[in-house]
Amino acid sequence: MKSIRMVLAIVAMMAITSVASANKYPDTIALFKNAGESATFFDSCYGYAVFPTVGKGGLIVGAAHGKGHVYEKGKYIGNTAVTQLSVGFQAGGQAYSEIIFFEDKRALDEFTKGNFEFEAGVSAVAITAAAGATAGTSGASATASGGKRDATTVGGSYYKGMKVFTIVKGGAMYEASVAGQKFTFEAKDKATAE
């Protein structure tokens, strides 16, 4: 029980301390468009889901959560949320951005039909990028660098019509996987503004 409280406290702290930006979705998309191999998927994908910040924390028991937008052929179609619970050898906390590319309409439809979950065979390509944030009496700011010169990706193609990339924003955590992530989707006409 004590571990669960600690995990929830870490995730809550990351959510509270993350710097909000009015342009968080366009900024995150631009980051992935300029970060190694993920850039090439924008030209050929049918759609994508982008999560500007997913907060993750754990000490034996782990949890992650983040909110995102889903795009079909570059147009916003709704909101999504990701939740992940895990048990095993893990420690620490981190925040990262995530993007899921959909190869075709079938893959997008599978993701948006309601509740979707990644199975054990899915892994993410981690992109190495620099990030930093400052806060002071004059306000807060955040920077991130995800250009090809400082981003490293591992090759690969779609797995069952989907491809996942992540960029760590900050923190340190031993354990990183997307298997077990559960997603919800709410269509644009039913979605509430974030």
C-alpha positions as protocol buffer text, in pm:
chain_id: "A"
residue {
  index: 1
  type: MET
  ca { x: 0 y: 0 z: 0 }
}
residue {
  index: 2
  type: LYS
  ca { x: 287 y: 233 z: 81 }
}
residue {
  index: 3
  type: SER
  ca { x: 440 y: 168 z: -265 }
}
residue {
  index: 4
  type: ILE
  ca { x: 112 y: 249 z: -437 }
}
residue {
  index: 5
  type: ARG
  ca { x: 85 y: 581 z: -249 }
}
residue {
  index: 6
  type: MET
  ca { x: 443 y: 667 z: -343 }
}
residue {
  index: 7
  type: VAL
  ca { x: 377 y: 589 z: -712 }
}
residue {
  index: 8
  type: LEU
  ca { x: 63 y: 801 z: -713 }
}
residue {
  index: 9
  type: ALA
  ca { x: 249 y: 1085 z: -542 }
}
residue {
  index: 10
  type: ILE
  ca { x: 528 y: 1073 z: -802 }
}
residue {
  index: 11
  type: VAL
  ca { x: 281 y: 1073 z: -1093 }
}
residue {
  index: 12
  type: ALA
  ca { x: 80 y: 1357 z: -936 }
}
residue {
  index: 13
  type: MET
  ca { x: 396 y: 1560 z: -875 }
}
residue {
  index: 14
  type: MET
  ca { x: 507 y: 1518 z: -1236 }
}
residue {
  index: 15
  type: ALA
  ca { x: 164 y: 1623 z: -1362 }
}
residue {
  index: 16
  type: ILE
  ca { x: 159 y: 1932 z: -1140 }
}
residue {
  index: 17
  type: THR
  ca { x: 516 y: 2040 z: -1213 }
}
residue {
  index: 18
  type: SER
  ca { x: 506 y: 1994 z: -1589 }
}
residue {
  index: 19
  type: VAL
  ca { x: 510 y: 2326 z: -1769 }
}
residue {
  index: 20
  type: ALA
  ca { x: 189 y: 2384 z: -1962 }
}
residue {
  index: 21
  type: SER
  ca { x: 198 y: 2540 z: -2305 }
}
residue {
  index: 22
  type: ALA
  ca { x: -88 y: 2675 z: -2513 }
}
residue {
  index: 23
  type: ASN
  ca { x: 78 y: 2513 z: -2814 }
}
residue {
  index: 24
  type: LYS
  ca { x: 166 y: 2179 z: -2654 }
}
residue {
  index: 25
  type: TYR
  ca { x: 23 y: 1966 z: -2935 }
}
residue {
  index: 26
  type: PRO
  ca { x: 177 y: 2154 z: -3231 }
}
residue {
  index: 27
  type: ASP
  ca { x: 505 y: 2183 z: -3040 }
}
residue {
  index: 28
  type: THR
  ca { x: 516 y: 1809 z: -2967 }
}
residue {
  index: 29
  type: ILE
  ca { x: 428 y: 1721 z: -3326 }
}
residue {
  index: 30
  type: ALA
  ca { x: 708 y: 1951 z: -3446 }
}
residue {
  index: 31
  type: LEU
  ca { x: 949 y: 1782 z: -3205 }
}
residue {
  index: 32
  type: PHE
  ca { x: 873 y: 1439 z: -3354 }
}
residue {
  index: 33
  type: LYS
  ca { x: 886 y: 1579 z: -3710 }
}
residue {
  index: 34
  type: ASN
  ca { x: 1244 y: 1688 z: -3640 }
}
residue {
  index: 35
  type: ALA
  ca { x: 1358 y: 1381 z: -3447 }
}
residue {
  index: 36
  type: GLY
  ca { x: 1530 y: 1111 z: -3647 }
}
residue {
  index: 37
  type: GLU
  ca { x: 1329 y: 830 z: -3798 }
}
residue {
  index: 38
  type: SER
  ca { x: 992 y: 942 z: -3658 }
}
residue {
  index: 39
  type: ALA
  ca { x: 995 y: 1229 z: -3910 }
}
residue {
  index: 40
  type: THR
  ca { x: 958 y: 989 z: -4204 }
}
residue {
  index: 41
  type: PHE
  ca { x: 635 y: 840 z: -4069 }
}
residue {
  index: 42
  type: PHE
  ca { x: 444 y: 1169 z: -4102 }
}
residue {
  index: 43
  type: ASP
  ca { x: 461 y: 1144 z: -4483 }
}
residue {
  index: 44
  type: SER
  ca { x: 324 y: 791 z: -4508 }
}
residue {
  index: 45
  type: CYS
  ca { x: 96 y: 737 z: -4207 }
}
residue {
  index: 46
  type: TYR
  ca { x: -283 y: 742 z: -4221 }
}
residue {
  index: 47
  type: GLY
  ca { x: -303 y: 910 z: -3879 }
}
residue {
  index: 48
  type: TYR
  ca { x: -140 y: 944 z: -3540 }
}
residue {
  index: 49
  type: ALA
  ca { x: -205 y: 997 z: -3169 }
}
residue {
  index: 50
  type: VAL
  ca { x: 25 y: 1239 z: -2986 }
}
residue {
  index: 51
  type: PHE
  ca { x: 75 y: 1271 z: -2610 }
}
residue {
  index: 52
  type: PRO
  ca { x: 274 y: 1584 z: -2514 }
}
residue {
  index: 53
  type: THR
  ca { x: 339 y: 1455 z: -2161 }
}
residue {
  index: 54
  type: VAL
  ca { x: 299 y: 1110 z: -2011 }
}
residue {
  index: 55
  type: GLY
  ca { x: 399 y: 1101 z: -1644 }
}
residue {
  index: 56
  type: LYS
  ca { x: 533 y: 771 z: -1517 }
}
residue {
  index: 57
  type: GLY
  ca { x: 650 y: 668 z: -1170 }
}
residue {
  index: 58
  type: GLY
  ca { x: 717 y: 350 z: -988 }
}
residue {
  index: 59
  type: LEU
  ca { x: 874 y: 163 z: -703 }
}
residue {
  index: 60
  type: ILE
  ca { x: 795 y: -205 z: -759 }
}
residue {
  index: 61
  type: VAL
  ca { x: 439 y: -95 z: -855 }
}
residue {
  index: 62
  type: GLY
  ca { x: 429 y: 157 z: -1137 }
}
residue {
  index: 63
  type: ALA
  ca { x: 173 y: 385 z: -1300 }
}
residue {
  index: 64
  type: ALA
  ca { x: 164 y: 617 z: -1599 }
}
residue {
  index: 65
  type: HIS
  ca { x: -96 y: 857 z: -1738 }
}
residue {
  index: 66
  type: GLY
  ca { x: -123 y: 1117 z: -2010 }
}
residue {
  index: 67
  type: LYS
  ca { x: -373 y: 1294 z: -2236 }
}
residue {
  index: 68
  type: GLY
  ca { x: -345 y: 1334 z: -2610 }
}
residue {
  index: 69
  type: HIS
  ca { x: -505 y: 1418 z: -2944 }
}
residue {
  index: 70
  type: VAL
  ca { x: -577 y: 1187 z: -3237 }
}
residue {
  index: 71
  type: TYR
  ca { x: -528 y: 1301 z: -3598 }
}
residue {
  index: 72
  type: GLU
  ca { x: -656 y: 1144 z: -3920 }
}
residue {
  index: 73
  type: LYS
  ca { x: -471 y: 1260 z: -4232 }
}
residue {
  index: 74
  type: GLY
  ca { x: -337 y: 1556 z: -4032 }
}
residue {
  index: 75
  type: LYS
  ca { x: -677 y: 1672 z: -3900 }
}
residue {
  index: 76
  type: TYR
  ca { x: -774 y: 1657 z: -3531 }
}
residue {
  index: 77
  type: ILE
  ca { x: -1055 y: 1401 z: -3475 }
}
residue {
  index: 78
  type: GLY
  ca { x: -1067 y: 1357 z: -3096 }
}
residue {
  index: 79
  type: ASN
  ca { x: -909 y: 1318 z: -2756 }
}
residue {
  index: 80
  type: THR
  ca { x: -735 y: 1015 z: -2613 }
}
residue {
  index: 81
  type: ALA
  ca { x: -590 y: 919 z: -2275 }
}
residue {
  index: 82
  type: VAL
  ca { x: -331 y: 658 z: -2184 }
}
residue {
  index: 83
  type: THR
  ca { x: -305 y: 471 z: -1855 }
}
residue {
  index: 84
  type: GLN
  ca { x: -52 y: 205 z: -1762 }
}
residue {
  index: 85
  type: LEU
  ca { x: -12 y: -3 z: -1446 }
}
residue {
  index: 86
  type: SER
  ca { x: 280 y: -236 z: -1396 }
}
residue {
  index: 87
  type: VAL
  ca { x: 433 y: -455 z: -1130 }
}
residue {
  index: 88
  type: GLY
  ca { x: 794 y: -571 z: -1127 }
}
residue {
  index: 89
  type: PHE
  ca { x: 1147 y: -442 z: -1094 }
}
residue {
  index: 90
  type: GLN
  ca { x: 1120 y: -67 z: -1152 }
}
residue {
  index: 91
  type: ALA
  ca { x: 1216 y: 248 z: -968 }
}
residue {
  index: 92
  type: GLY
  ca { x: 1201 y: 621 z: -1033 }
}
residue {
  index: 93
  type: GLY
  ca { x: 987 y: 864 z: -1224 }
}
residue {
  index: 94
  type: GLN
  ca { x: 994 y: 1033 z: -1561 }
}
residue {
  index: 95
  type: ALA
  ca { x: 794 y: 1235 z: -1806 }
}
residue {
  index: 96
  type: TYR
  ca { x: 801 y: 1165 z: -2178 }
}
residue {
  index: 97
  type: SER
  ca { x: 622 y: 1253 z: -2500 }
}
residue {
  index: 98
  type: GLU
  ca { x: 475 y: 973 z: -2708 }
}
residue {
  index: 99
  type: ILE
  ca { x: 343 y: 941 z: -3062 }
}
residue {
  index: 100
  type: ILE
  ca { x: 166 y: 644 z: -3217 }
}
residue {
  index: 101
  type: PHE
  ca { x: 152 y: 627 z: -3597 }
}
residue {
  index: 102
  type: PHE
  ca { x: -131 y: 440 z: -3771 }
}
residue {
  index: 103
  type: GLU
  ca { x: -34 y: 279 z: -4100 }
}
residue {
  index: 104
  type: ASP
  ca { x: -388 y: 264 z: -4242 }
}
residue {
  index: 105
  type: LYS
  ca { x: -756 y: 325 z: -4167 }
}
residue {
  index: 106
  type: ARG
  ca { x: -794 y: -21 z: -4013 }
}
residue {
  index: 107
  type: ALA
  ca { x: -527 y: 53 z: -3751 }
}
residue {
  index: 108
  type: LEU
  ca { x: -678 y: 396 z: -3670 }
}
residue {
  index: 109
  type: ASP
  ca { x: -1027 y: 244 z: -3643 }
}
residue {
  index: 110
  type: GLU
  ca { x: -897 y: -26 z: -3408 }
}
residue {
  index: 111
  type: PHE
  ca { x: -743 y: 242 z: -3184 }
}
residue {
  index: 112
  type: THR
  ca { x: -1049 y: 472 z: -3186 }
}
residue {
  index: 113
  type: LYS
  ca { x: -1322 y: 211 z: -3138 }
}
residue {
  index: 114
  type: GLY
  ca { x: -1323 y: 270 z: -2763 }
}
residue {
  index: 115
  type: ASN
  ca { x: -1083 y: 92 z: -2533 }
}
residue {
  index: 116
  type: PHE
  ca { x: -757 y: -17 z: -2690 }
}
residue {
  index: 117
  type: GLU
  ca { x: -461 y: -190 z: -2522 }
}
residue {
  index: 118
  type: PHE
  ca { x: -109 y: -265 z: -2644 }
}
residue {
  index: 119
  type: GLU
  ca { x: -18 y: -631 z: -2616 }
}
residue {
  index: 120
  type: ALA
  ca { x: 313 y: -764 z: -2487 }
}
residue {
  index: 121
  type: GLY
  ca { x: 481 y: -769 z: -2832 }
}
residue {
  index: 122
  type: VAL
  ca { x: 472 y: -391 z: -2875 }
}
residue {
  index: 123
  type: SER
  ca { x: 775 y: -178 z: -2798 }
}
residue {
  index: 124
  type: ALA
  ca { x: 857 y: 187 z: -2846 }
}
residue {
  index: 125
  type: VAL
  ca { x: 1153 y: 344 z: -3022 }
}
residue {
  index: 126
  type: ALA
  ca { x: 1314 y: 577 z: -2770 }
}
residue {
  index: 127
  type: ILE
  ca { x: 1446 y: 899 z: -2920 }
}
residue {
  index: 128
  type: THR
  ca { x: 1734 y: 1059 z: -2734 }
}
residue {
  index: 129
  type: ALA
  ca { x: 1678 y: 1432 z: -2704 }
}
residue {
  index: 130
  type: ALA
  ca { x: 1768 y: 1711 z: -2466 }
}
residue {
  index: 131
  type: ALA
  ca { x: 1506 y: 1889 z: -2258 }
}
residue {
  index: 132
  type: GLY
  ca { x: 1506 y: 2152 z: -1987 }
}
residue {
  index: 133
  type: ALA
  ca { x: 1274 y: 2378 z: -1794 }
}
residue {
  index: 134
  type: THR
  ca { x: 1306 y: 2687 z: -1579 }
}
residue {
  index: 135
  type: ALA
  ca { x: 1070 y: 2864 z: -1341 }
}
residue {
  index: 136
  type: GLY
  ca { x: 1111 y: 3199 z: -1175 }
}
residue {
  index: 137
  type: THR
  ca { x: 932 y: 3512 z: -1067 }
}
residue {
  index: 138
  type: SER
  ca { x: 898 y: 3629 z: -1427 }
}
residue {
  index: 139
  type: GLY
  ca { x: 729 y: 3307 z: -1542 }
}
residue {
  index: 140
  type: ALA
  ca { x: 814 y: 2962 z: -1662 }
}
residue {
  index: 141
  type: SER
  ca { x: 963 y: 2829 z: -1980 }
}
residue {
  index: 142
  type: ALA
  ca { x: 1057 y: 2497 z: -2130 }
}
residue {
  index: 143
  type: THR
  ca { x: 1287 y: 2393 z: -2410 }
}
residue {
  index: 144
  type: ALA
  ca { x: 1340 y: 2071 z: -2596 }
}
residue {
  index: 145
  type: SER
  ca { x: 1580 y: 1969 z: -2866 }
}
residue {
  index: 146
  type: GLY
  ca { x: 1487 y: 1685 z: -3094 }
}
residue {
  index: 147
  type: GLY
  ca { x: 1675 y: 1758 z: -3415 }
}
residue {
  index: 148
  type: LYS
  ca { x: 1839 y: 1484 z: -3622 }
}
residue {
  index: 149
  type: ARG
  ca { x: 2184 y: 1578 z: -3493 }
}
residue {
  index: 150
  type: ASP
  ca { x: 2092 y: 1504 z: -3133 }
}
residue {
  index: 151
  type: ALA
  ca { x: 1821 y: 1240 z: -3183 }
}
residue {
  index: 152
  type: THR
  ca { x: 1890 y: 873 z: -3215 }
}
residue {
  index: 153
  type: THR
  ca { x: 1636 y: 615 z: -3327 }
}
residue {
  index: 154
  type: VAL
  ca { x: 1643 y: 245 z: -3392 }
}
residue {
  index: 155
  type: GLY
  ca { x: 1512 y: 117 z: -3727 }
}
residue {
  index: 156
  type: GLY
  ca { x: 1187 y: -66 z: -3763 }
}
residue {
  index: 157
  type: SER
  ca { x: 853 y: -69 z: -3932 }
}
residue {
  index: 158
  type: TYR
  ca { x: 488 y: -90 z: -3830 }
}
residue {
  index: 159
  type: TYR
  ca { x: 379 y: -369 z: -3598 }
}
residue {
  index: 160
  type: LYS
  ca { x: 16 y: -466 z: -3662 }
}
residue {
  index: 161
  type: GLY
  ca { x: -35 y: -129 z: -3831 }
}
residue {
  index: 162
  type: MET
  ca { x: 112 y: 84 z: -3550 }
}
residue {
  index: 163
  type: LYS
  ca { x: 451 y: 235 z: -3467 }
}
residue {
  index: 164
  type: VAL
  ca { x: 537 y: 403 z: -3136 }
}
residue {
  index: 165
  type: PHE
  ca { x: 807 y: 660 z: -3059 }
}
residue {
  index: 166
  type: THR
  ca { x: 888 y: 827 z: -2727 }
}
residue {
  index: 167
  type: ILE
  ca { x: 1105 y: 1122 z: -2626 }
}
residue {
  index: 168
  type: VAL
  ca { x: 1205 y: 1146 z: -2260 }
}
residue {
  index: 169
  type: LYS
  ca { x: 1144 y: 1494 z: -2122 }
}
residue {
  index: 170
  type: GLY
  ca { x: 1298 y: 1445 z: -1780 }
}
residue {
  index: 171
  type: GLY
  ca { x: 1344 y: 1218 z: -1483 }
}
residue {
  index: 172
  type: ALA
  ca { x: 1508 y: 880 z: -1449 }
}
residue {
  index: 173
  type: MET
  ca { x: 1340 y: 546 z: -1438 }
}
residue {
  index: 174
  type: TYR
  ca { x: 1467 y: 194 z: -1462 }
}
residue {
  index: 175
  type: GLU
  ca { x: 1204 y: 19 z: -1682 }
}
residue {
  index: 176
  type: ALA
  ca { x: 1051 y: 144 z: -2001 }
}
residue {
  index: 177
  type: SER
  ca { x: 781 y: -24 z: -2201 }
}
residue {
  index: 178
  type: VAL
  ca { x: 451 y: 53 z: -2370 }
}
residue {
  index: 179
  type: ALA
  ca { x: 314 y: -300 z: -2334 }
}
residue {
  index: 180
  type: GLY
  ca { x: 8 y: -289 z: -2111 }
}
residue {
  index: 181
  type: GLN
  ca { x: -80 y: 70 z: -2200 }
}
residue {
  index: 182
  type: LYS
  ca { x: -457 y: 118 z: -2221 }
}
residue {
  index: 183
  type: PHE
  ca { x: -613 y: 394 z: -2428 }
}
residue {
  index: 184
  type: THR
  ca { x: -954 y: 558 z: -2438 }
}
residue {
  index: 185
  type: PHE
  ca { x: -1086 y: 772 z: -2722 }
}
residue {
  index: 186
  type: GLU
  ca { x: -1351 y: 1044 z: -2739 }
}
residue {
  index: 187
  type: ALA
  ca { x: -1452 y: 1180 z: -3080 }
}
residue {
  index: 188
  type: LYS
  ca { x: -1411 y: 1553 z: -3145 }
}
residue {
  index: 189
  type: ASP
  ca { x: -1785 y: 1622 z: -3155 }
}
residue {
  index: 190
  type: LYS
  ca { x: -1822 y: 1465 z: -2808 }
}
residue {
  index: 191
  type: ALA
  ca { x: -1487 y: 1579 z: -2664 }
}
residue {
  index: 192
  type: THR
  ca { x: -1454 y: 1856 z: -2410 }
}
residue {
  index: 193
  type: ALA
  ca { x: -1190 y: 2120 z: -2465 }
}
residue {
  index: 194
  type: GLU
  ca { x: -863 y: 2070 z: -2276 }
}
